[in-house]
Amino acid sequence: MIDQDAPGGSGVLDLLERIGSVVLPVGIALYALLYLGIQQVYGVFNVSPEQAGIDQATMFGRLVGCLILLVLGGTLVIGALVAAWWLADRVTGGRLGKLARAVRERAWAAAAVGAVWCGATYWGFLGYLGLAEGVEAASIVLVAAVIGVVAFLVPFRLLRRRPGGRAGMKIMIAAFTGIGLGFALIGQMESDAVRLATTGRGSVVLSLVGFQEQWAVATTPGKGLPIRGGVSLLLLGEHEGAYTFYDCARQETFRRPTGSTELREITLEPDREEGFTCDALTPAPAPSSSP
């Protein structure tokens, strides 16, 4: 049975297949880049995720949850863009639709659009390499466009010759879109991790990717003597019988055995004002015990 509402007689299954051919490469590229981003976040605190007790299964679950949230948010954005395109097409009497079809029918034009789009994804990569610091946005966009035209224009034009090549071009564009979004997220994740390490303020992005911002006061069992003067410490995790802490006031990461450490005043993702700094983490008035 043919879905009469689908254009060109294509059914709903064909539409879902087209959507899946785009969403899957984006999701795979995003997952790979988010995995790299988590490594960068913990690297700010001079530890690896494994040293903080974050194994592969835990990281996979957190990143899949992040992808689901991104899909939910991205669906709203895409739906709004489609609605805006449809409305603009109606207002212009169908001229936008005719323009889109004209671009698709002209191989060089379609290849140029795809090449510039893929080149734009290098914007985040240039920022990840630190090459975009102190450079104007217009210059970055120009460089990214030139990269796209030089690297992708001719290959995309050759791919447009066959139906299989056109499908491969769509997959490549989707994959590079996911890579570009991933590098943009990595840059934001690393920036937010540096802010957390220097000021003690977390962010929504770090929570989104599964980084647990948990603060606690560590004491010695039995005696109740506060460690590091009773200052609130960022608990990065526990691995092989030892806690990994980050002392925001001293800008230092250290480990302590779980058997000789007791956690008190545990707070998950505290709500802190904009001007909060590590200096506000005043220790309790009790004798300290160095780890």
C-alpha contacts under 8 A as a table, 3 or more apart, distances in Angstrom:
res1	aa1	res2	aa2	distance
2	I	9	G	6.49
2	I	10	S	7.05
2	I	11	G	5.64
3	D	6	A	5.61
3	D	9	G	6.64
3	D	10	S	6.79
3	D	11	G	4.86
3	D	12	V	6.51
4	Q	7	P	7.60
4	Q	9	G	6.27
4	Q	11	G	7.79
5	D	9	G	7.87
6	A	9	G	5.75
6	A	10	S	5.52
6	A	11	G	5.96
6	A	12	V	7.02
7	P	10	S	6.14
10	S	14	D	6.12
10	S	15	L	7.31
11	G	14	D	5.29
11	G	15	L	6.53
12	V	15	L	5.00
12	V	16	L	6.21
13	L	16	L	5.05
13	L	17	E	6.08
14	D	17	E	4.98
14	D	18	R	6.25
15	L	18	R	5.12
15	L	19	I	6.30
16	L	19	I	5.05
16	L	20	G	6.03
17	E	20	G	5.04
17	E	21	S	6.14
18	R	21	S	5.18
18	R	22	V	6.71
19	I	22	V	5.36
19	I	23	V	6.12
20	G	23	V	5.03
20	G	24	L	5.72
21	S	24	L	5.86
21	S	25	P	7.03
21	S	171	I	6.58
22	V	25	P	5.97
22	V	26	V	6.57
22	V	170	K	7.05
22	V	171	I	6.10
22	V	174	A	5.42
22	V	175	A	7.95
23	V	26	V	5.19
23	V	27	G	6.06
23	V	174	A	7.29
24	L	27	G	5.10
24	L	28	I	6.18
25	P	28	I	5.18
25	P	29	A	6.09
25	P	171	I	6.51
25	P	172	M	7.99
25	P	174	A	5.83
25	P	175	A	4.76
25	P	178	G	7.15
26	V	29	A	5.31
26	V	30	L	6.04
26	V	174	A	5.43
26	V	175	A	5.03
26	V	176	F	7.58
26	V	177	T	6.41
26	V	178	G	4.17
26	V	179	I	7.43
27	G	30	L	5.09
27	G	31	Y	6.08
27	G	67	L	7.20
27	G	178	G	6.65
28	I	31	Y	5.19
28	I	32	A	6.30
28	I	175	A	7.81
28	I	178	G	7.69
29	A	32	A	5.26
29	A	33	L	6.26
29	A	175	A	5.97
29	A	176	F	7.70
29	A	178	G	5.08
29	A	179	I	5.32
29	A	182	G	7.23
30	L	33	L	5.19
30	L	34	L	5.95
30	L	67	L	7.84
30	L	178	G	5.12
30	L	179	I	6.07
30	L	181	L	7.00
30	L	182	G	5.05
31	Y	34	L	5.09
31	Y	35	Y	6.13
31	Y	63	L	6.77
31	Y	64	V	7.70
31	Y	67	L	7.40
31	Y	182	G	7.91
32	A	35	Y	5.22
32	A	36	L	6.53
33	L	36	L	5.04
33	L	37	G	6.12
33	L	179	I	6.83
33	L	182	G	5.05
33	L	183	F	6.61
33	L	186	I	7.26
34	L	37	G	4.70
34	L	38	I	6.21
34	L	63	L	7.12
34	L	182	G	6.23
34	L	185	L	7.50
34	L	186	I	6.80
34	L	209	V	7.65
35	Y	38	I	5.28
35	Y	39	Q	6.63
35	Y	59	M	7.82
35	Y	63	L	7.49
36	L	39	Q	5.17
36	L	40	Q	6.43
36	L	186	I	7.69
37	G	40	Q	4.94
37	G	41	V	6.23
37	G	185	L	7.65
37	G	186	I	4.81
37	G	189	M	6.75
37	G	190	E	7.31
38	I	41	V	5.03
38	I	42	Y	6.41
38	I	49	P	7.52
38	I	209	V	7.80
39	Q	42	Y	5.49
39	Q	43	G	6.00
39	Q	48	S	6.41
39	Q	49	P	6.45
40	Q	43	G	4.85
40	Q	44	V	6.49
40	Q	186	I	7.78
40	Q	190	E	6.28
41	V	44	V	5.46
41	V	45	F	7.45
41	V	189	M	6.55
41	V	190	E	5.44
41	V	193	A	5.67
42	Y	45	F	5.35
42	Y	46	N	6.61
42	Y	47	V	5.62
42	Y	48	S	5.59
42	Y	49	P	6.07
43	G	46	N	4.73
43	G	47	V	5.39
43	G	48	S	6.04
44	V	47	V	7.63
44	V	190	E	7.51
44	V	193	A	6.63
44	V	194	V	6.47
44	V	197	A	7.57
45	F	197	A	7.20
45	F	246	Y	7.14
45	F	252	E	7.90
45	F	253	T	6.47
46	N	253	T	7.05
47	V	51	Q	6.20
47	V	52	A	7.13
48	S	51	Q	5.25
48	S	52	A	6.60
49	P	52	A	5.08
49	P	53	G	6.45
49	P	54	I	5.04
49	P	55	D	7.23
50	E	53	G	5.07
50	E	54	I	5.02
50	E	55	D	5.68
50	E	239	H	7.76
51	Q	54	I	7.33
51	Q	237	G	7.91
51	Q	238	E	7.76
51	Q	239	H	6.14
51	Q	244	T	7.84
52	A	236	L	5.76
52	A	237	G	4.35
52	A	238	E	5.51
52	A	239	H	5.87
52	A	243	Y	7.77
52	A	244	T	6.16
53	G	237	G	5.57
53	G	238	E	5.15
53	G	239	H	4.56
53	G	240	E	8.00
54	I	58	T	5.95
54	I	59	M	6.29
54	I	237	G	7.56
55	D	58	T	5.41
55	D	59	M	6.21
56	Q	59	M	5.13
56	Q	60	F	5.98
57	A	60	F	5.08
57	A	61	G	6.25
58	T	61	G	5.24
58	T	62	R	6.29
59	M	62	R	5.17
59	M	63	L	6.06
59	M	210	G	7.98
60	F	63	L	5.25
60	F	64	V	6.03
61	G	64	V	5.22
61	G	65	G	6.23
62	R	65	G	5.13
62	R	66	C	6.28
62	R	209	V	6.58
62	R	210	G	5.13
63	L	66	C	4.84
63	L	67	L	6.17
63	L	209	V	6.02
63	L	210	G	6.85
64	V	67	L	4.98
64	V	68	I	6.25
65	G	68	I	5.14
65	G	69	L	6.42
65	G	209	V	7.92
66	C	69	L	5.17
66	C	70	L	6.21
66	C	208	L	5.74
66	C	209	V	5.32
66	C	210	G	7.17
67	L	70	L	4.93
67	L	71	V	6.06
68	I	71	V	5.04
68	I	72	L	6.23
69	L	72	L	5.09
69	L	73	G	6.21
69	L	208	L	7.88
70	L	73	G	5.10
70	L	74	G	5.73
71	V	74	G	4.93
71	V	75	T	5.83
72	L	75	T	5.29
72	L	76	L	6.68
73	G	76	L	5.37
73	G	77	V	6.54
74	G	77	V	5.04
74	G	78	I	6.01
75	T	78	I	5.13
75	T	79	G	5.89
76	L	79	G	5.12
76	L	80	A	6.14
77	V	80	A	5.16
77	V	81	L	6.21
78	I	81	L	5.02
78	I	82	V	6.10
79	G	82	V	5.14
79	G	83	A	6.17
80	A	83	A	5.09
80	A	84	A	6.12
81	L	84	A	5.00
81	L	85	W	6.05
82	V	85	W	5.03
82	V	86	W	6.10
83	A	86	W	5.09
83	A	87	L	6.14
84	A	87	L	5.10
84	A	88	A	6.07
85	W	88	A	5.11
85	W	89	D	6.01
86	W	89	D	5.06
86	W	90	R	6.24
87	L	90	R	5.11
87	L	91	V	6.17
88	A	91	V	5.01
88	A	92	T	6.15
88	A	96	L	7.45
89	D	92	T	5.25
89	D	93	G	6.16
89	D	94	G	4.83
89	D	95	R	6.33
89	D	96	L	5.19
89	D	97	G	6.24
90	R	93	G	5.11
90	R	94	G	5.66
91	V	94	G	7.55
92	T	95	R	5.58
92	T	96	L	6.92
94	G	97	G	5.38
94	G	98	K	6.39
95	R	98	K	5.05
95	R	99	L	6.12
96	L	99	L	4.98
96	L	100	A	6.21
97	G	100	A	5.11
97	G	101	R	6.23
98	K	101	R	5.11
98	K	102	A	6.05
99	L	102	A	5.01
99	L	103	V	6.27
100	A	103	V	5.21
100	A	104	R	6.31
101	R	104	R	5.07
101	R	105	E	6.14
102	A	105	E	5.17
102	A	106	R	6.38
103	V	106	R	5.32
103	V	107	A	7.69
103	V	109	A	5.54
103	V	110	A	5.56
104	R	107	A	6.82
104	R	109	A	7.26
104	R	110	A	5.32
105	E	110	A	7.58
106	R	109	A	5.41
106	R	110	A	6.21
107	A	110	A	5.26
107	A	111	A	6.03
107	A	157	R	6.10
107	A	160	R	6.13
108	W	111	A	5.04
108	W	112	A	6.01
108	W	153	L	7.97
108	W	157	R	5.94
109	A	112	A	5.05
109	A	113	V	6.28
110	A	113	V	5.22
110	A	114	G	6.24
110	A	157	R	7.97
111	A	114	G	5.13
111	A	115	A	5.97
111	A	152	F	7.82
111	A	153	L	5.61
111	A	154	V	7.62
111	A	156	F	5.08
111	A	157	R	5.24
111	A	160	R	7.58
112	A	115	A	5.01
112	A	116	V	6.12
112	A	149	V	6.83
112	A	153	L	5.65
113	V	116	V	5.33
113	V	117	W	6.14
114	G	117	W	5.07
114	G	118	C	6.16
114	G	152	F	7.80
114	G	153	L	7.72
114	G	156	F	7.47
114	G	173	I	6.70
115	A	118	C	5.22
115	A	119	G	6.06
115	A	145	A	7.87
115	A	148	G	4.72
115	A	149	V	5.33
115	A	151	A	7.59
115	A	152	F	4.91
115	A	153	L	5.22
115	A	156	F	7.26
116	V	119	G	4.95
116	V	120	A	6.15
116	V	144	A	7.68
116	V	145	A	5.11
116	V	146	V	7.71
116	V	148	G	4.91
116	V	149	V	5.99
117	W	120	A	5.14
117	W	121	T	6.85
117	W	145	A	7.77
117	W	148	G	7.18
117	W	173	I	7.50
118	C	121	T	5.34
118	C	122	Y	7.38
118	C	148	G	5.79
118	C	152	F	7.69
118	C	173	I	6.08
118	C	176	F	5.87
118	C	177	T	6.95
119	G	122	Y	5.56
119	G	123	W	7.73
119	G	144	A	4.84
119	G	145	A	5.19
119	G	146	V	7.20
119	G	147	I	5.44
119	G	148	G	3.57
119	G	149	V	7.17
120	A	123	W	5.62
120	A	141	V	6.82
120	A	144	A	5.06
120	A	145	A	6.04
120	A	148	G	7.09
120	A	180	G	7.76
121	T	124	G	6.28
121	T	125	F	7.32
121	T	144	A	7.51
121	T	176	F	6.32
121	T	177	T	6.19
121	T	179	I	6.94
121	T	180	G	4.15
121	T	181	L	7.45
122	Y	125	F	4.83
122	Y	126	L	6.04
122	Y	144	A	5.88
122	Y	180	G	6.35
123	W	126	L	5.33
123	W	127	G	6.44
123	W	140	I	6.65
123	W	141	V	7.10
123	W	144	A	6.10
123	W	180	G	7.23
124	G	127	G	5.05
124	G	128	Y	6.13
124	G	180	G	5.72
124	G	181	L	7.43
124	G	182	G	7.99
124	G	183	F	4.90
124	G	184	A	4.84
124	G	187	G	7.54
125	F	128	Y	4.90
125	F	129	L	6.33
125	F	180	G	7.06
125	F	183	F	5.70
125	F	184	A	7.68
126	L	129	L	5.17
126	L	130	G	6.33
126	L	131	L	5.32
126	L	132	A	5.84
127	G	130	G	4.92
127	G	131	L	5.76
127	G	132	A	4.91
127	G	133	E	7.12
127	G	184	A	8.00
127	G	187	G	7.13
128	Y	131	L	7.64
128	Y	183	F	6.61
128	Y	184	A	7.97
128	Y	186	I	7.48
128	Y	187	G	6.05
129	L	132	A	7.86
130	G	133	E	5.89
132	A	135	V	5.34
132	A	140	I	6.96
135	V	139	S	6.77
135	V	140	I	7.00
136	E	139	S	5.41
136	E	140	I	6.57
137	A	140	I	5.10
137	A	141	V	6.22
138	A	141	V	5.17
138	A	142	L	6.17
139	S	142	L	5.08
139	S	143	V	6.15
140	I	143	V	5.15
140	I	144	A	6.09
141	V	144	A	5.10
141	V	145	A	6.11
142	L	145	A	5.14
142	L	146	V	6.22
143	V	146	V	5.15
143	V	147	I	6.18
144	A	147	I	5.09
144	A	148	G	6.24
145	A	148	G	5.08
145	A	149	V	6.25
146	V	149	V	5.19
146	V	150	V	6.07
147	I	150	V	5.33
147	I	151	A	5.91
148	G	151	A	5.34
148	G	152	F	5.50
148	G	153	L	7.05
149	V	152	F	5.59
149	V	153	L	4.96
150	V	153	L	6.32
150	V	154	V	7.91
151	A	154	V	7.60
151	A	155	P	7.76
152	F	155	P	5.40
152	F	156	F	5.83
153	L	156	F	5.36
153	L	157	R	6.19
154	V	157	R	5.01
154	V	158	L	6.26
155	P	158	L	5.14
155	P	159	L	6.22
156	F	159	L	4.92
156	F	160	R	6.27
156	F	169	M	6.45
157	R	160	R	5.23
157	R	161	R	7.24
158	L	161	R	5.76
158	L	165	G	7.78
159	L	162	R	6.35
159	L	164	G	7.83
159	L	165	G	4.17
159	L	166	R	5.68
159	L	168	G	7.46
159	L	169	M	6.61
160	R	163	P	7.17
160	R	165	G	5.73
160	R	166	R	5.03
160	R	169	M	7.80
161	R	165	G	6.78
161	R	166	R	7.51
162	R	165	G	5.07
162	R	166	R	6.32
163	P	166	R	5.11
163	P	167	A	6.37
164	G	167	A	5.15
164	G	168	G	6.23
165	G	168	G	4.92
165	G	169	M	6.11
166	R	169	M	4.99
166	R	170	K	6.42
167	A	170	K	5.16
167	A	171	I	6.43
168	G	171	I	5.07
168	G	172	M	6.18
169	M	172	M	5.07
169	M	173	I	6.18
170	K	173	I	5.16
170	K	174	A	6.13
171	I	174	A	5.06
171	I	175	A	6.05
172	M	175	A	5.06
172	M	176	F	6.12
173	I	176	F	5.19
173	I	177	T	6.05
174	A	177	T	4.99
174	A	178	G	6.35
175	A	178	G	5.17
175	A	179	I	6.24
176	F	179	I	4.84
176	F	180	G	6.02
177	T	180	G	5.14
177	T	181	L	6.24
178	G	181	L	5.14
178	G	182	G	5.96
179	I	182	G	4.92
179	I	183	F	6.20
180	G	183	F	5.30
180	G	184	A	6.28
181	L	184	A	5.10
181	L	185	L	6.21
182	G	185	L	5.07
182	G	186	I	6.14
183	F	186	I	4.90
183	F	187	G	6.24
184	A	187	G	5.28
184	A	188	Q	6.44
185	L	188	Q	5.06
185	L	189	M	5.94
186	I	189	M	4.99
186	I	190	E	6.07
187	G	190	E	5.34
187	G	191	S	6.14
188	Q	191	S	5.06
188	Q	192	D	6.07
188	Q	205	V	7.54
189	M	192	D	5.17
189	M	193	A	6.08
189	M	205	V	6.47
189	M	206	L	6.22
190	E	193	A	4.99
190	E	194	V	6.21
191	S	194	V	5.21
191	S	195	R	6.34
192	D	195	R	4.97
192	D	196	L	6.14
192	D	202	G	6.90
192	D	203	S	6.37
192	D	205	V	7.64
192	D	206	L	7.10
193	A	196	L	4.98
193	A	197	A	6.15
193	A	202	G	7.53
193	A	206	L	7.52
194	V	197	A	5.05
194	V	198	T	6.16
195	R	198	T	5.20
195	R	199	T	5.65
195	R	200	G	7.01
195	R	201	R	6.55
195	R	202	G	7.39
196	L	199	T	5.44
196	L	200	G	4.50
196	L	201	R	4.77
196	L	202	G	5.21
196	L	203	S	7.99
197	A	200	G	5.87
197	A	201	R	7.99
197	A	248	C	6.06
197	A	251	Q	7.05
198	T	248	C	6.58
198	T	251	Q	7.17
198	T	277	T	7.51
198	T	278	C	6.91
199	T	248	C	7.39
199	T	276	F	6.67
199	T	277	T	4.28
199	T	278	C	5.04
200	G	248	C	6.49
200	G	276	F	7.34
200	G	277	T	6.00
200	G	278	C	5.53
201	R	272	R	6.54
201	R	274	E	7.99
201	R	276	F	7.03
201	R	277	T	7.49
202	G	206	L	7.07
202	G	213	E	7.03
202	G	269	E	7.18
203	S	206	L	5.52
203	S	207	S	6.60
204	V	207	S	5.09
204	V	208	L	6.02
205	V	208	L	4.91
205	V	209	V	6.43
206	L	209	V	5.39
206	L	210	G	6.50
206	L	211	F	5.33
206	L	212	Q	7.83
207	S	210	G	5.19
207	S	211	F	5.37
207	S	212	Q	6.52
207	S	213	E	7.68
208	L	211	F	7.49
212	Q	236	L	7.75
212	Q	268	L	7.50
212	Q	269	E	7.45
213	E	234	L	6.99
213	E	235	L	7.46
213	E	236	L	7.67
213	E	268	L	5.97
213	E	269	E	5.14
214	Q	234	L	5.83
214	Q	235	L	5.53
214	Q	236	L	7.43
214	Q	266	I	7.01
214	Q	267	T	5.75
214	Q	268	L	4.44
214	Q	269	E	6.00
215	W	232	S	6.10
215	W	233	L	5.35
215	W	234	L	4.50
215	W	235	L	5.71
215	W	265	E	7.94
215	W	266	I	5.69
215	W	267	T	5.15
215	W	268	L	6.32
215	W	269	E	7.70
216	A	232	S	5.32
216	A	233	L	5.38
216	A	234	L	6.58
216	A	235	L	6.74
216	A	263	L	6.08
216	A	264	R	5.80
216	A	265	E	5.41
216	A	266	I	4.32
216	A	267	T	6.26
217	V	226	P	7.27
217	V	227	I	7.59
217	V	230	G	5.92
217	V	231	V	6.28
217	V	232	S	4.80
217	V	233	L	6.05
217	V	263	L	5.81
217	V	264	R	5.06
217	V	265	E	5.79
217	V	266	I	6.95
218	A	226	P	6.00
218	A	227	I	5.49
218	A	230	G	6.91
218	A	232	S	7.74
218	A	233	L	7.48
218	A	261	T	6.26
218	A	262	E	5.59
218	A	263	L	4.79
218	A	264	R	6.20
219	T	224	G	5.45
219	T	225	L	5.27
219	T	226	P	4.17
219	T	227	I	5.23
219	T	230	G	7.47
219	T	261	T	5.84
219	T	262	E	5.11
219	T	263	L	6.42
219	T	264	R	7.36
220	T	223	K	5.88
220	T	224	G	5.11
220	T	225	L	5.22
220	T	226	P	6.47
220	T	227	I	7.06
220	T	260	S	6.00
220	T	261	T	5.28
220	T	262	E	5.91
221	P	224	G	5.65
221	P	225	L	7.82
221	P	260	S	6.21
221	P	261	T	6.12
221	P	262	E	5.56
225	L	286	A	7.24
225	L	287	P	6.59
225	L	288	S	6.46
225	L	289	S	6.50
226	P	229	G	5.68
226	P	230	G	4.55
226	P	284	A	7.83
226	P	286	A	6.76
226	P	287	P	6.87
226	P	288	S	5.52
226	P	289	S	6.34
227	I	230	G	5.42
227	I	231	V	7.55
227	I	288	S	5.47
227	I	289	S	4.88
227	I	290	S	5.95
227	I	291	P	6.84
228	R	231	V	6.06
228	R	283	P	7.97
228	R	288	S	5.60
228	R	289	S	6.17
228	R	290	S	5.80
228	R	291	P	7.58
229	G	283	P	5.39
229	G	284	A	6.45
229	G	285	P	7.52
229	G	286	A	6.61
229	G	287	P	6.37
229	G	288	S	4.28
229	G	289	S	7.00
230	G	283	P	4.60
230	G	284	A	4.92
230	G	285	P	7.64
230	G	286	A	7.12
230	G	288	S	6.92
231	V	281	L	6.08
231	V	282	T	6.02
231	V	283	P	4.03
231	V	284	A	6.63
232	S	247	D	7.76
232	S	281	L	6.27
232	S	282	T	7.91
232	S	283	P	7.14
233	L	245	F	6.19
233	L	246	Y	5.83
233	L	247	D	5.28
233	L	248	C	6.86
234	L	245	F	5.56
234	L	246	Y	4.97
234	L	247	D	6.55
234	L	248	C	7.32
235	L	243	Y	7.35
235	L	244	T	6.17
235	L	245	F	4.73
235	L	246	Y	6.51
236	L	243	Y	7.68
236	L	244	T	5.42
236	L	245	F	5.63
236	L	246	Y	6.95
237	G	243	Y	5.94
237	G	244	T	5.44
237	G	245	F	7.47
238	E	241	G	6.83
238	E	242	A	5.58
238	E	243	Y	4.39
238	E	244	T	5.98
239	H	242	A	5.51
239	H	243	Y	6.59
239	H	244	T	7.81
241	G	257	P	5.84
241	G	258	T	5.57
241	G	259	G	7.64
242	A	255	R	6.18
242	A	256	R	5.27
242	A	257	P	4.13
242	A	258	T	5.00
243	Y	255	R	5.42
243	Y	256	R	5.31
243	Y	257	P	6.18
243	Y	258	T	5.96
244	T	253	T	7.21
244	T	254	F	5.94
244	T	255	R	4.51
244	T	256	R	6.77
245	F	253	T	5.72
245	F	254	F	5.47
245	F	255	R	6.02
245	F	256	R	7.95
246	Y	251	Q	7.21
246	Y	252	E	5.76
246	Y	253	T	4.34
246	Y	254	F	6.42
247	D	250	R	5.50
247	D	251	Q	5.59
247	D	252	E	5.17
247	D	253	T	6.14
247	D	254	F	7.88
248	C	251	Q	4.85
248	C	252	E	6.83
248	C	278	C	5.74
249	A	278	C	5.18
249	A	279	D	6.23
249	A	281	L	7.25
256	R	260	S	7.40
256	R	261	T	6.87
256	R	291	P	6.68
257	P	260	S	5.62
257	P	261	T	6.41
258	T	261	T	5.09
258	T	262	E	7.43
259	G	262	E	7.91
263	L	266	I	6.92
267	T	270	P	6.20
272	R	276	F	6.27
273	E	276	F	5.55
276	F	280	A	6.74
277	T	280	A	5.69
277	T	281	L	7.72
278	C	281	L	5.49
279	D	282	T	6.82
